[in-house]
Amino acid sequence: MIEAAVVGLGRWGRTLVASVQGKSERLHFSCAVVRAPKAHRDFARESGLELVSDLAAALREPAIDAVVLATPHSQHLGQILAAAAAHKAVFCEKPLTLTKPDAERAIAACAAAGVVLGVGTDKRFFPAMEELTRIVNAGELGPLLHLEANFSNEVSAAMPSGWRHDPRESPAGGLTATGIHVLDALVRLAGPVRRVEAQLISLKPPPDPHDSLSVLLEFENGVSGILAAVRSTPAFWRVHAFGRRGSAETRGRIELILRRSGAEPRQLSFPERDSVRANLEAFADAVAGIAPYPIRANEILATVAAFEAITKSLA
């Protein structure tokens, strides 16, 4: 069992804890680092967490094997560097960093310290996404030609204005909250991005922002792509891979439509799973030396590089 400290107990920090606490035999949260302990006492008591107000205190604790970061994006690099220096494995919510150079520093620090680095792109663990990746990698669609992806939702409407609505922390509309998940999915399928052209149309600022992000992508291998993210609309997930002999399209977590030349479309369904828990347990297995962490460092870096390219295109 890997013992972990969670840094940040906002909405998503609590989601991370709830996904494994009392349910997983691989990872357990024993403490939480928060700025205002009084505000989190009830949740901490219910979840069996010790509250501390200083990351350094958690890093000094010998029983802590790993830290899980659910903090503002601009804080990630410094916290990753501190965890690596303390020889603690680190799992960081997405985006890992806001720029490629910072991502390179974070990855290099963890590699030099010999600690596992995980990232919170949990949608990779959707059952439909895992099957889509298998189909593409197996060559069942023929040569890959084009990718399309859309992850939109209305979560921003329920969030109070704060750092998540600060364009310095969350640039490019829905890119950091949702769009980066499908960007990561496209990088997983086609590899690094060579070129982007992005457009952000904003009809209403936060709170409850109304905006849409549209991105054209060209991957280094010549595959083309389209990415979209709309804030303040009912939840929608779609990733579609087009090959010479067919296409495969995920709709949500567990549905996949397979189209092949000369055949009727097939709709496949898969059992549900908690993708947040699956990602944390994959991280725990890597920390324990059971299996390599499935999100490779070069993919993490390529996603951050494409993320930064999109923000620069908009600027």
Disulfide bonds with the S-S distance in Angstrom:
none
